[in-house]
Amino acid sequence: MVPQFNVFRVEENGLRWVESASSLAAATARVRELGANSVGEYLVVDQRTGEKYVIAADGLAGPPAPWHNEGPRP
């Protein structure tokens, strides 16, 4: 089974793929783990629906991202 969610780290130059997750909850938990060593924002993309979620390294999810993964946020 192909994981449904992709996790990206938001960087100055754009997005860097980190890994895949089977659920939004699993992706959020992984972002919390990553945030212990690297603060910042992460983008989680649902491959099935195309919805995007910005998740801070502290694990707090924001609204669906109003931008696309072609480059950095405006």
C-alpha positions in Angstrom: 0.0 0.0 0.0 1.3 3.4 -1.0 1.3 5.9 1.9 -1.3 8.6 1.5 0.6 11.6 2.9 3.9 13.2 2.0 5.8 15.3 4.5 7.9 18.2 3.3 10.0 20.7 5.3 9.5 24.3 4.4 12.9 25.9 3.6 14.0 29.2 2.2 14.6 27.7 -1.2 11.3 25.8 -1.3 10.2 22.4 -0.1 12.3 19.4 0.8 10.6 16.0 0.9 11.2 14.3 4.2 9.1 11.1 4.1 5.7 9.6 3.6 3.1 8.7 6.3 0.0 6.5 6.2 -2.3 9.1 8.0 -2.5 12.7 8.9 -2.1 11.8 12.6 1.1 9.8 11.8 2.5 12.7 9.7 1.7 15.1 12.6 3.4 12.8 15.1 6.5 12.6 12.9 6.7 16.3 12.5 6.7 16.6 16.3 9.6 14.2 16.5 11.5 16.1 13.8 10.7 19.4 15.5 12.6 18.2 18.6 15.8 18.8 16.6 14.7 21.2 13.9 12.2 23.9 14.5 10.2 25.3 11.5 7.2 24.5 9.4 6.3 21.4 7.6 3.8 20.8 4.8 1.8 17.6 4.7 0.1 16.8 1.3 -2.7 14.3 1.0 -1.9 12.5 -2.2 -5.5 11.4 -2.7 -7.3 14.7 -2.2 -4.5 17.2 -2.9 -5.2 19.0 0.4 -2.2 20.6 2.0 -1.7 21.2 5.7 0.9 23.4 7.3 2.2 21.9 10.6 4.5 23.7 12.9 7.3 21.7 14.4 5.4 21.9 17.7 2.8 19.7 16.0 0.1 22.4 15.8 -1.8 22.1 12.5 -2.8 25.2 10.6 -5.5 25.5 7.9 -4.9 23.9 4.6 -2.0 25.7 2.9 -3.1 28.4 0.4 -0.1 27.8 -1.8 1.3 25.0 -4.0 4.4 23.0 -3.7 6.2 24.5 -6.7 8.2 26.8 -4.6 8.4 28.9 -1.4 5.4 30.6 0.1 4.9 34.2 -1.1 
